[in-house]
Amino acid sequence: MKRALRLRPAARKDIREIWDYTSRTWSRAKANEYVRMLTGSLNVVDVNPGLARPAGIGEAGLRKFVAGSHVLYFHIEPESIDVVRILHGSMDPKLHL
């Protein structure tokens, strides 16, 4: 099933910050590649929702999936994947969710 990808405002900000950091540290090409990998990971979860695990914190029904150095936090809805946050793996999700 192909669900729509919805990014909450905090997740949009996360993507911008990830792109900015990666662009400054490596290159614009690497930043584009990494952001494509993150969104591609959500497409993988769309096709196989069983790959996502319960987040165990935050909103009821929140799921998580590790992609690169980041953890994607989202809800799988019938028509969409609702992305709440995209946090670096070193960040404490309890402080950001």
C-alpha distances in whole Angstrom, upper triangle without the diagonal:
4,6,10,12,15,18,21,25,26,23,23,27,26,24,27,30,28,28,32,33,31,33,36,36,35,34,32,30,29,28,26,24,24,22,20,19,19,16,15,15,12,10,11,10,7,6,9,10,13,15,15,19,20,22,25,27,26,24,23,19,20,18,19,18,21,21,24,27,24,22,19,20,17,15,12,11,9,9,10,11,15,17,20,22,23,26,28,28,32,31,32,29,31,33,30,27
4,7,9,12,16,19,22,23,20,20,24,23,21,24,27,25,25,29,30,29,30,33,34,32,31,29,27,27,25,22,22,22,19,17,17,16,13,12,13,11,8,10,10,7,7,11,12,15,16,16,19,21,22,26,27,26,24,23,20,19,18,19,18,20,19,23,25,23,21,18,18,16,15,12,11,10,8,8,10,13,15,19,21,21,24,26,27,31,30,31,28,30,32,28,26
4,6,9,13,15,19,20,17,18,22,21,19,22,25,24,24,27,29,28,29,32,33,32,31,28,27,27,25,22,22,21,19,17,17,16,13,13,13,10,8,11,10,7,9,12,11,15,16,15,18,19,20,23,24,23,20,20,17,17,16,17,16,19,19,22,24,22,20,16,16,13,12,9,8,7,5,4,6,10,12,16,18,18,22,25,25,29,28,28,25,27,29,25,23
4,6,10,13,16,18,15,15,19,19,17,20,22,22,22,25,27,26,27,30,31,30,29,26,26,25,23,21,21,20,17,16,17,15,12,13,14,10,10,13,12,9,12,15,14,18,18,17,20,20,21,24,24,22,20,20,18,17,16,17,17,20,19,22,24,21,19,16,16,13,12,10,9,10,6,4,6,8,11,14,16,17,21,24,25,28,27,28,25,27,28,24,22
4,7,10,13,14,11,12,15,15,13,16,19,18,18,21,23,22,24,27,28,27,26,23,23,22,20,18,18,17,14,13,14,12,9,11,11,8,9,12,11,9,13,15,14,17,17,15,18,19,19,22,22,20,18,19,17,15,14,15,15,17,16,19,21,18,16,13,13,10,10,10,10,12,9,6,5,6,7,11,13,13,17,20,22,25,24,24,21,24,24,21,19
4,6,10,11,9,9,13,13,13,15,18,17,18,21,23,23,24,26,28,28,27,24,24,23,20,19,20,18,15,15,16,14,11,14,14,11,12,15,14,12,16,18,16,19,19,17,19,19,18,21,20,18,16,18,16,14,14,15,16,18,17,20,21,18,16,13,12,9,10,10,10,12,10,7,6,5,6,9,11,13,16,20,22,24,22,23,20,22,22,19,17
4,6,8,6,6,9,10,9,12,14,14,15,18,19,20,21,23,25,25,24,22,22,22,18,17,19,17,13,14,16,12,10,14,14,11,13,16,15,14,18,19,18,21,20,17,19,19,17,20,19,17,15,18,16,14,14,14,15,17,16,19,19,16,14,11,10,9,11,12,13,16,14,10,8,6,5,7,8,10,13,17,19,21,19,20,17,20,19,16,14
4,6,5,6,9,10,11,13,14,15,17,18,20,21,23,24,26,27,26,24,25,24,20,20,21,19,16,18,19,15,14,17,17,14,17,19,18,17,21,22,20,22,22,19,20,19,17,20,18,15,14,16,16,13,15,15,17,18,18,21,20,17,15,12,11,10,11,13,14,17,15,12,10,7,6,6,8,10,13,17,19,21,19,19,16,18,17,13,12
4,5,5,6,9,10,11,12,14,15,17,18,20,21,23,24,26,25,23,24,23,20,20,22,20,16,18,20,16,16,19,19,17,20,22,21,21,24,25,23,26,25,22,23,22,19,22,19,16,16,19,19,16,18,18,19,20,20,22,21,17,17,14,13,13,15,17,18,21,19,16,14,11,9,8,9,11,14,17,20,21,19,19,17,18,17,13,13
4,5,5,6,9,10,10,12,14,15,16,18,20,21,22,24,24,22,24,22,19,19,21,18,15,18,19,15,15,19,18,16,20,22,20,21,24,25,23,25,23,20,21,20,17,19,17,14,14,18,18,15,16,16,17,18,18,19,18,15,14,12,11,12,14,17,18,22,21,17,15,12,9,7,6,8,10,14,16,18,15,16,13,15,13,10,10
4,5,5,6,9,10,10,12,14,15,16,18,20,21,22,22,20,21,20,16,16,18,15,12,15,15,12,12,15,15,13,16,18,17,17,21,22,20,22,20,17,19,18,16,19,17,15,15,18,17,14,14,13,14,15,14,16,15,12,11,9,9,10,13,15,17,20,19,15,12,10,6,6,4,6,9,12,15,17,14,16,13,16,15,11,11
4,5,5,6,9,10,11,12,14,15,16,18,20,21,20,18,19,18,15,15,17,15,11,14,15,12,12,15,16,14,17,19,19,19,22,23,22,25,23,20,22,22,20,23,21,18,18,21,20,17,18,17,17,18,16,18,17,14,14,12,13,13,15,17,19,21,19,16,14,12,9,9,8,9,12,14,17,19,17,19,17,19,18,14,14
4,5,5,6,9,10,10,12,14,15,16,18,20,19,17,19,18,15,15,18,15,13,16,17,14,14,18,18,17,20,22,21,22,25,26,25,27,25,22,23,23,20,23,21,19,19,22,22,19,19,18,18,18,17,18,17,14,15,13,14,15,18,20,22,25,23,19,17,15,12,11,9,9,11,13,17,18,15,17,16,18,16,13,14
4,5,5,6,9,10,10,12,14,15,16,18,18,16,18,16,13,14,16,13,11,14,14,11,12,16,15,15,18,20,19,20,24,24,22,24,22,20,21,21,18,21,19,17,18,21,21,17,17,15,15,15,14,14,13,10,11,10,11,13,17,19,21,24,23,19,16,14,11,10,7,6,7,9,13,14,12,15,13,16,14,11,12
4,5,5,6,9,10,10,12,14,15,16,15,14,15,14,10,11,12,10,7,10,12,9,10,13,14,13,16,18,18,19,22,23,22,24,22,20,21,22,20,23,21,20,21,23,22,19,18,16,15,15,13,13,13,11,12,11,13,14,17,19,21,24,22,18,16,14,11,11,9,7,9,11,14,16,15,18,16,19,18,15,16
4,6,5,6,9,10,10,12,14,15,14,12,14,14,10,11,13,12,9,13,14,12,13,16,17,17,19,21,22,22,25,26,26,28,25,23,25,25,23,26,24,22,23,26,26,22,22,20,19,18,16,16,15,14,15,14,16,17,21,22,24,27,25,21,19,17,14,14,12,11,12,13,17,18,17,20,19,21,20,16,18
4,5,5,6,8,10,11,12,14,14,13,15,14,10,12,15,12,11,14,15,13,15,18,18,18,21,23,23,24,27,28,27,29,26,24,25,25,22,25,23,22,23,26,26,22,22,20,19,18,16,15,14,12,14,14,16,18,22,24,26,29,27,23,21,19,15,15,12,10,10,11,15,15,14,17,17,20,17,15,17
4,6,5,6,8,10,10,12,12,11,13,11,8,10,11,9,8,12,12,10,12,15,15,16,19,20,20,22,25,25,24,26,23,21,23,24,21,24,23,22,23,26,25,22,20,18,17,15,13,12,10,9,12,12,15,17,21,23,25,28,27,23,20,19,15,15,12,9,9,9,12,14,13,17,16,20,18,15,17
4,6,5,6,9,10,10,10,8,10,9,5,7,9,8,7,10,12,11,12,15,16,17,19,21,22,23,25,26,26,28,25,23,25,26,24,27,26,25,26,29,28,24,23,20,19,17,15,14,13,12,15,15,18,19,23,24,26,29,27,23,21,20,17,17,14,12,13,13,16,17,17,20,20,23,22,19,21
4,6,5,6,9,10,9,8,12,11,7,10,13,11,11,14,15,15,16,19,20,20,23,24,25,26,29,30,29,31,28,27,28,29,26,29,28,27,28,31,30,27,26,23,22,20,18,16,15,15,18,18,20,22,26,27,29,32,30,27,24,23,19,19,16,14,14,14,17,18,18,21,21,24,22,19,22
4,5,5,6,8,9,10,12,10,8,11,13,11,11,15,16,15,17,19,20,21,23,25,25,27,29,30,29,31,28,26,27,28,26,28,27,26,28,31,30,26,25,22,21,19,17,15,13,13,16,17,20,22,26,28,30,33,32,28,25,24,20,20,17,14,13,12,15,15,15,19,20,23,21,19,21
4,6,5,6,7,7,9,7,5,9,10,8,9,13,13,13,15,17,18,20,22,23,24,26,28,28,28,30,26,25,27,28,26,29,28,27,29,32,31,27,25,22,20,18,15,13,12,13,16,17,20,23,26,28,30,33,31,27,25,24,20,21,18,14,14,12,15,16,17,20,21,24,23,21,23
4,6,5,4,4,8,7,5,8,10,10,11,13,15,15,17,19,20,22,23,25,26,28,30,31,31,32,29,28,30,31,29,32,31,30,32,34,33,30,28,25,23,21,18,16,15,16,19,20,23,25,28,30,32,35,33,29,26,26,22,23,20,17,17,16,19,20,20,24,24,28,26,23,26
4,6,6,8,11,10,9,12,14,13,14,17,18,18,20,22,23,25,27,28,29,31,33,34,33,35,32,30,32,33,31,33,32,31,33,36,35,31,30,27,26,23,20,18,17,18,21,22,25,27,31,32,35,37,36,32,29,28,25,25,22,19,18,17,20,20,20,24,25,28,26,24,26
4,7,9,11,9,9,13,14,12,14,17,17,18,20,22,22,24,27,27,28,31,32,33,33,34,30,29,31,32,30,32,31,31,33,36,35,31,30,26,24,21,19,16,15,16,20,22,25,27,31,32,35,38,36,33,30,29,25,25,22,19,18,15,18,18,19,23,24,27,25,24,26
4,7,8,6,8,11,11,11,13,16,16,17,19,20,21,24,25,26,28,30,31,32,32,33,30,29,31,33,30,33,33,32,34,37,36,32,30,27,24,21,18,15,15,17,20,22,25,28,31,32,35,37,36,32,29,29,26,26,23,20,19,17,19,19,21,25,26,29,28,26,28
4,5,5,6,9,10,11,12,14,15,17,19,20,21,23,25,26,27,29,30,32,32,34,30,30,32,34,32,35,34,34,35,38,36,33,31,28,25,23,19,17,17,18,22,23,26,28,31,32,35,37,35,31,29,29,25,26,23,20,20,19,21,22,23,27,27,31,29,27,29
4,5,5,6,9,10,11,12,14,15,17,18,20,22,23,24,26,27,29,30,31,33,30,29,31,33,31,34,34,33,34,36,35,31,30,27,25,23,19,17,18,18,22,22,25,26,30,30,32,34,32,29,27,27,24,25,22,19,20,19,22,23,24,27,27,31,29,27,28
4,5,5,6,9,10,11,12,14,16,16,18,20,21,22,25,26,27,28,29,31,28,28,30,33,31,35,34,33,34,37,35,31,29,26,24,22,18,16,17,18,21,22,25,26,29,30,32,34,31,28,26,27,24,26,23,20,21,20,22,24,25,28,28,32,31,28,30
4,5,5,6,9,10,10,12,14,15,16,19,20,21,23,24,26,27,27,29,26,25,28,30,28,32,31,31,32,34,33,29,27,24,21,19,15,13,14,15,18,19,23,24,28,28,31,33,31,27,25,25,22,24,21,18,18,17,19,20,22,25,25,29,28,26,27
4,5,5,6,9,10,11,12,14,15,17,19,20,22,23,25,26,26,28,25,24,26,28,26,30,29,28,29,32,30,27,25,22,20,18,14,13,13,14,17,17,20,22,25,26,28,30,29,25,23,22,19,21,18,15,16,15,17,19,20,23,23,27,26,23,24
4,6,5,6,9,10,11,12,14,16,17,18,20,21,23,24,25,27,24,24,26,28,27,30,30,29,30,32,30,27,25,22,20,18,15,14,15,15,18,17,20,21,24,25,27,29,26,23,21,21,19,21,19,16,17,17,20,22,22,25,25,28,27,24,25
4,6,5,6,9,10,10,12,15,15,16,19,20,21,22,23,25,22,22,25,27,26,30,29,29,30,32,29,26,24,21,18,16,13,11,13,14,17,17,20,21,24,24,27,28,26,23,21,22,19,21,19,16,17,17,19,21,22,25,25,28,28,25,26
4,5,5,6,9,10,11,13,14,15,17,19,20,21,22,23,20,20,22,24,23,26,26,26,27,29,27,23,21,18,15,13,10,8,10,10,13,13,17,19,22,22,25,27,25,22,19,20,17,19,16,13,14,13,15,17,18,21,21,25,24,22,23
4,5,5,6,8,10,11,13,14,16,17,19,20,20,22,20,19,21,23,22,25,25,24,25,27,25,21,19,17,15,14,10,10,12,11,13,12,15,16,19,20,22,24,23,19,17,17,14,16,14,11,13,13,15,18,18,21,20,24,23,20,21
4,5,5,6,8,10,10,12,14,15,17,18,19,21,19,18,21,24,23,27,26,26,26,28,25,22,20,18,15,14,11,11,14,13,15,13,17,17,20,20,22,23,21,18,16,17,15,18,16,13,16,16,18,21,21,24,23,26,26,23,23
4,6,5,6,9,10,10,12,14,15,16,17,19,16,16,19,21,21,24,25,25,25,26,24,21,18,16,13,11,8,8,11,11,12,12,15,16,19,19,21,23,22,19,16,17,15,17,16,13,14,14,15,19,20,22,21,25,25,22,22
4,5,5,7,9,10,11,13,15,15,16,18,15,14,16,18,17,21,21,21,21,23,21,18,15,12,10,9,6,8,10,8,9,8,12,13,16,16,19,21,20,16,13,14,11,14,12,9,11,12,13,17,17,19,18,21,22,19,19
4,5,5,7,9,10,11,13,14,15,17,15,14,17,19,19,22,22,22,21,23,20,18,15,14,12,12,9,11,14,12,12,10,12,12,15,14,17,18,17,13,11,12,10,13,12,11,14,15,17,20,20,22,20,23,23,20,20
4,5,5,6,9,10,11,12,14,16,14,14,17,20,20,23,24,24,24,24,22,19,16,14,12,12,9,11,14,13,13,11,14,14,16,15,18,19,17,15,12,15,13,16,16,13,16,17,18,21,22,24,22,25,26,23,22
4,5,5,6,9,10,10,11,13,10,10,14,16,16,20,21,21,21,22,19,16,13,11,8,8,6,9,12,11,10,9,12,12,14,13,16,18,17,14,12,14,12,15,14,12,14,15,15,19,19,21,19,23,24,21,20
4,5,5,6,9,10,9,12,10,10,13,15,15,19,20,19,19,19,16,14,11,10,8,10,9,12,15,12,11,8,10,9,11,10,13,14,14,11,8,10,9,12,12,11,14,16,17,20,20,21,19,22,23,20,19
4,5,5,6,9,10,13,11,12,15,18,18,22,23,23,22,22,19,17,14,13,11,13,12,15,17,16,15,12,14,12,13,11,14,14,13,11,9,12,12,16,16,15,18,19,20,24,24,25,22,26,27,24,22
4,5,5,6,8,10,8,10,13,16,17,21,22,23,22,22,19,17,14,13,10,12,11,14,17,15,14,12,14,13,14,12,15,16,15,13,11,14,14,17,17,16,18,19,19,23,23,25,22,25,27,24,23
4,5,5,5,7,6,6,10,13,14,18,19,19,19,18,15,13,10,10,8,11,11,14,17,15,13,10,12,10,11,9,12,13,13,11,9,12,12,15,15,15,17,18,18,22,22,23,20,23,25,22,20
4,6,6,9,9,9,13,15,17,20,21,21,20,19,16,15,12,12,11,14,14,18,20,18,16,13,13,11,11,8,10,10,10,9,7,11,12,15,17,16,19,21,21,25,25,25,22,25,27,24,22
4,6,9,9,11,14,17,19,22,24,24,23,22,18,18,15,15,13,16,15,19,22,20,18,16,17,15,14,11,13,12,13,12,11,15,16,19,20,19,22,24,24,27,27,28,25,28,30,27,25
4,5,6,8,12,14,17,20,22,23,22,20,17,16,13,13,12,14,15,18,21,19,17,15,16,14,14,11,13,13,15,14,12,16,16,19,20,19,21,23,22,26,26,26,24,26,29,26,24
4,5,6,9,11,14,16,18,19,18,17,13,12,10,10,10,13,14,18,20,18,15,13,13,11,10,8,11,11,13,12,10,13,14,16,18,17,20,21,21,24,24,24,21,23,26,23,21
4,5,7,10,13,15,18,19,19,17,13,13,10,11,10,13,15,19,21,19,16,14,14,13,13,11,14,14,17,16,14,16,17,18,19,19,21,22,21,24,24,24,21,23,26,24,22
4,6,10,12,15,18,19,19,18,15,13,10,9,7,10,12,15,17,15,13,12,13,13,13,12,15,16,18,16,14,16,16,17,18,17,18,19,17,21,22,22,19,22,24,23,21
4,7,9,12,14,15,15,15,11,10,6,6,5,9,11,14,16,14,11,9,9,9,10,9,13,15,17,15,12,13,13,14,14,14,15,17,15,19,19,19,16,18,21,19,17
4,6,9,11,13,14,13,10,9,5,5,7,10,13,16,17,14,11,11,10,10,11,11,15,17,19,17,14,15,14,15,15,15,15,17,15,18,18,17,15,16,19,18,16
4,5,8,10,11,9,7,6,4,6,9,12,15,18,19,16,12,11,9,10,10,11,14,17,19,17,14,14,14,14,14,15,16,17,16,18,18,16,13,14,17,16,14
4,5,8,9,9,8,6,5,5,9,11,14,17,17,14,10,10,7,9,10,12,15,19,20,18,15,14,13,12,12,13,12,15,13,15,14,12,9,11,14,13,10
4,7,9,9,9,7,8,9,12,14,18,20,19,17,13,13,11,12,13,15,18,21,23,21,18,17,16,14,14,16,15,17,15,17,15,13,10,10,14,14,11
4,7,8,9,7,9,10,14,15,19,21,19,17,13,13,10,12,13,16,18,22,23,21,18,16,15,12,13,14,14,16,15,16,14,11,8,7,10,11,8
4,7,9,7,10,11,15,17,19,22,20,17,14,13,9,10,11,15,17,20,22,19,16,14,13,10,11,13,13,16,16,17,14,12,8,7,10,9,6
4,6,6,9,12,15,18,21,23,23,19,16,14,10,10,9,13,14,17,19,17,15,12,12,9,12,15,16,19,19,20,18,15,12,11,13,12,8
4,6,9,12,16,19,22,25,24,21,17,16,12,11,9,12,13,16,18,16,15,13,14,12,15,17,18,21,21,23,20,18,15,14,16,15,12
4,6,10,13,17,19,23,23,20,16,14,10,9,6,8,10,13,15,14,12,11,12,12,14,16,18,21,20,23,21,19,15,15,18,17,13
4,7,11,14,16,20,19,16,12,10,7,6,5,8,11,14,16,14,11,10,9,9,10,13,14,17,17,19,17,16,12,13,15,13,10
4,7,11,13,17,17,14,10,8,6,5,6,8,11,14,16,13,10,10,9,10,11,12,13,16,15,18,16,16,12,14,17,15,12
4,7,10,13,13,10,6,5,5,6,9,10,14,17,18,15,12,12,10,10,10,9,10,12,11,15,14,14,11,13,16,14,12
4,6,10,11,9,6,5,7,9,11,12,15,18,19,16,12,13,11,12,11,10,11,12,11,14,14,15,13,16,18,16,15
4,7,7,6,4,6,9,12,14,15,19,22,22,19,15,16,13,14,12,10,10,10,8,12,13,14,13,16,18,16,16
4,6,5,6,7,11,13,16,17,20,22,22,19,16,16,13,15,13,9,10,10,9,13,14,16,15,19,20,18,18
4,5,8,10,14,16,19,20,24,26,26,22,19,20,16,18,15,11,11,9,9,12,14,17,16,20,21,19,20
4,7,10,13,17,20,22,25,28,27,24,20,20,17,17,14,10,9,6,6,8,10,13,14,18,18,16,18
4,7,10,13,17,18,22,25,24,21,17,17,13,13,10,6,5,4,5,8,9,12,11,15,15,13,14
4,6,10,13,15,19,22,22,18,15,14,11,11,8,6,5,6,6,9,9,11,9,13,14,12,12
4,6,10,12,15,18,18,15,11,10,7,8,6,5,7,9,10,13,12,13,11,14,15,12,11
4,7,10,13,17,17,14,10,9,6,6,5,6,8,11,11,14,13,13,9,12,13,11,9
4,7,9,13,13,10,7,5,4,5,7,9,11,15,15,18,16,16,13,15,16,13,11
4,6,10,11,8,6,5,7,8,10,13,15,18,19,22,20,19,15,17,19,16,13
4,7,8,6,5,6,9,11,14,15,18,21,21,24,23,22,19,20,22,20,17
4,6,5,6,7,10,13,16,18,21,24,24,27,26,25,22,23,25,22,19
4,6,8,10,14,16,19,21,24,27,28,31,29,29,25,27,28,26,22
4,7,9,13,16,19,20,24,27,28,31,29,29,26,27,29,26,23
4,6,9,12,15,17,20,23,24,27,26,26,23,24,26,22,20
4,6,9,12,13,17,20,20,24,22,23,19,21,22,19,17
4,6,9,12,15,18,20,22,20,21,17,19,20,16,14
4,6,8,11,15,16,19,17,17,14,16,17,14,12
4,7,10,14,15,17,15,15,11,13,14,10,8
4,6,10,12,14,12,12,9,12,12,8,7
4,7,9,12,10,12,10,13,13,10,10
4,6,8,6,9,7,11,11,8,10
4,5,5,9,9,13,12,11,13
4,6,8,9,12,13,12,13
4,7,9,12,12,12,14
4,6,9,8,8,11
4,5,6,7,9
4,5,5,6
4,6,6
4,6
4
